[in-house]
Amino acid sequence: MRKKPGSYILSYSFLLPFFFFFVVFIIYPIIDVFILSFQSGTFLDQRFIWAGLRNFRTVLTNKDFINSFRNSLLYIVMAVPVCQIFALFFAILIRKKTAVTTIYESVFFMPMLISMVAASVLIAYVLSNNGPVNAVIEFAGLEKVNWMGKPFNALVSVMILEIWKGGTFFIFVYMTALRAIPEDYSQAARIDGANNIQETFMITLPLLRHSIILCITMNTIWQFQIFESVYMLTGGGPLKATESVIYSLYMYTFKFGRIGVGAAASVLFLFFILIVCGLEMLVFRLGGDGRDGGL
């Protein structure tokens, strides 16, 4: 029996609020930024002139953007694997629901409740010259570490903040996927004589492939979008060693007033993120046989 046309109109009308916000807050800003990338001017005088591809050439040849792009790649290469390994490790440890794991879940959930600004202030204190970390290092008879004063140490400090603040989210994603795996798989593995390590690598991880793809893709995007941690913790220093692409976009757009350059960098950055995430998903899909489960 065919439905009346009016029933379809009623069904699609429920999508109108989402569609409105999607167009106004996502589609329109993307189109506007794309148009601004070919123009030059400021928001104060609202006088924009056509610049063509000059803004894109500026971005591709600007040392600040090249340096921030390199730093963003370092954040991804160094932070994403560490974050995912730790998240998987702790998720496997607390996968079974017990009274003790409930306490662990509460502890891991706490970083998600505080803002990045508060987390940055906390990490800045912990890693300060007279903070708890250096106190332990000095107690062990070693020399204090200047976490914020040296380029590589400052880069590591930002990664510590990002892993601690954002890594807890992935723990809960993996833990949810692990608890969705039927217990029959584990029982069959034990009957076949598999130990815990064999069960983890031969049974559990293949079944989590979809969840791993999701977490790595999300973590990659988040690491590309680092801003608050850099702004609050190091201010891009020392010697611009911790500047991310988003931080450079902020500086050129709002501090230096070069709207067109910032928009051009945003467009290039968007396409690069799409390419990287697409390649990640392609590699993981080609590496599996399509018979796995997971979240």
N, C-alpha and C positions, 0 to 999 in steps of 0.2 A: 504494500500500500504506500503510494507516494505521499510525502508530507506536503502540506500546504506551504506556499511561499512565505506566508506570514510567520510560520514557525522558525524558518531560517533567519528571518530578520530579527526576531526576538532573541535567538541564540547568539547571533553575532553582536547584538547590541550590548551584551555583557562584556564584550572585549573592548568596547569603545574607551572606557577610562584608561586601561593599560595602553591602548594604541595612541591615545592623546599624549600621555606622558612619554611614551617611547619616541614619538615624533618630535615633541617639543624639547625634551632634555637629552636626546641621543642623536637622532637623525639631523635635526636642524643645527646643533652645534658642530657636528662633523662637517656638514656642508659649508657652514660659515667659516670654520677654520681653513677649509680647503680654499675658499675664495680669498681669505686674508693672506694666505701663503703666497699669493701672486701680487700682493699690494704692499705699499710702504706708507707708514703714518703712525699716529698715536691715537689713543682713545680720548685724550683731553680735547684736542681740536676737531676730532672726527673728520679729518681731511686725509683721505687715502688716495694715493696715486698708483697707477699700474707699474709694477716693477718686473713683471715677467718671471724669468727663472733666476733673477739675481739673488733672491733670498735663498734659494736652494744651493746656489754656488757658494754663498757665504757660509751656510751650514756645513757643506761638505769640505770646505777648506779652512774652517775656523778651528784653531788649536784647542779652544775651550771645549767645543762640542766633541772633537775627536778624543780628548782626554776623558770627558765624562762618559762617552760611549765605551771607552776601554774599561773604565771603572765599573760600569754597569755589567759588562761581560765578566769581569772578575767576580762581582757579587754573585752572578749566576753560576759560574764554574765552581766557585768555592763554597757558596752557601747552600745551593739547592741539593747537591748530593749529601752533604752533612745533615741537613735538615730532614731529608727523606729517610736516611738511614736511622737516625735517632728516633724519628716518629714511628717507623716500622718496629724498631727494637722495643720501645716502650709499649706500643700497641699489642705486640705479641705477648709481652710479659703480663699485661693486665686484661687479656682477652676474656678470661673466665670471670663471671660475675660473682664476687664474694664480698664479704664485709670489708676486707682489707683493700680490695681494688676500688671500692667506693670512695675510700679516703684518698687513694692515688688519683682517681678521677677528679675529685674536688681540687686537689693540689694543681693538677695539670690545667684545670679549667680557669684558675685564678688569673693567669696572664691575659686571657681573652676578655676579662671583665674590665681591665684598666685601659685607659687611652694610650696612644703611642707617645703623647707628650709626657704623661706621668711615667711611663716605662723608660723613656729617654732620661728623665731626671734621675730615676732610680739607678739605671745602669751607669750614668755619669758619676754618681756617688760611689757605687761599688768599685768602679775602675779608676777612681781618682788616686792621686799620689798617696794620700793618707786613708784610702778606703780599705775595705775588708780584704780584697784580693791582694793588694800590695802588702797588707799586714801579714797575711799568711805566707807570702813569698819571702818577706823579710824574716819571719820567724823560722823559716826553713834554712836561713843562712845565705839566701840569694839576694842579688841586687834588685831594687824596685824597678818595675817596668813603667816607662813613660807611655801610657796607653794613648793619650790624645796628642802628644807632642811629636811623634814620629809618623811618617806617612803610612808605612805598612801596619804599624800597631793601631793607628786610627781606623784603617780599613777593616782590620780584624774586630775592633770594638763595635763598629756598625753591624758587622755580620753577627756578632754575639747577640746584639739587641734584636736583630731580625729573626734569628733562629729561635731565641727564647720567646719572643712575642708571637711570632707567626707559626712556629713549629707545633704548638699545642693544638692548633686547629686540625692539622693533618693527623695527629695522634687519634683524635676522635673519629676522623673519616676512616682510617685504617681499622680502628677498633670496631666500628659499626660493620664494616665489610667482613671482618674476621668472625664476628658473632653471627653473621648471616650464612656462613659456610656450614653445611650439614655436618653433624658429628660423625656420620657414617664414613666420611673420608678418613678421619683420624683413626677410627676403629679398624678400618680395613688396612691402613698403613701399619698399625701396631701388630695386627695378625700376620702381616707379611714380614715382620721383623724389623721394620724401620725404626731408627732412633729419632730423637727430637730434631736433630740437625737435618737428617734426611727428610723427615716429614715437612720441615719448614721450607727447604729449598725445592723439594720434588712435588709437594702437594699444595702447601699454603701459598707460596709466592706466585706460582702459575695461576691459581684461582683468583689472585688479587690483581691481575694484570690491568684490568679496566680501572680499578681504583688507583693503581700506581700511575697510569697514564693521566688520569684526572688530576692527581696531586702534583705531579711534576709539571704539568702544563700550567696549573694555577700558580704554583710556586715560581715558575719562570716569569710569568706575567707580573706577579707581585714584586719580584726582585728588580724587574725593569722599571717598576713604578716607585721605587724607593724615593721618598722625599722627606717625610717628617723626621725620620731617624737621623738623616744627614743634617737637616736644618737645625734640629735641637741638640744633637750630640756633638757635632764637629763644625757645623757651619761651612762645610765643604773643604775645610783645611785638614791638616796643614799642607800648604803648597798645592791646594786643589786636589789632594790625593784621594779624597772621598767624594768629590762631586759626582752626582749621578746625572743622567740625561734629564730627568724631570727637574732636578735642582737647577740645571743650566737653562732649561726652558723658563722656569720661574724668574731667574735673574735677568735674562734677556727680555722677557715680556713685560714684567712688572717693575723691575728696578731700572733697567736701561731704557725701557720704553720702545724697544724694537719689536713691534707687534708682528710684522711680516716675517721676520727671521724666526721668532718663536713659533709662529704658525707653520712655517715650512719645516722646521725641525719636528713638530708634532706629526705632520703628515708622513714624513720619512720614517719616523719612529713607529707609527701605526703600522705601516707596511712591513717594517722589519719584524715587529712582534708577530704579525700574522704569518710571515714566512717561517720564523723560528718555531712557533707553536705547530704549524702545519708539518714541518719536518719532524718534530718530536713525535707527533701522533703517527706519522707514516712509518717511522723507524720502529716504534713499538708494535704497530699493527703487523708489519712485515715479519717481526720477530716472534709472533704468536701463531697458533694454529686455528684460532677462532673457536675453540671448544671450552674456553675458560669461563669462570663465573666472576664473582666479585660484585662490587657495588655498581 
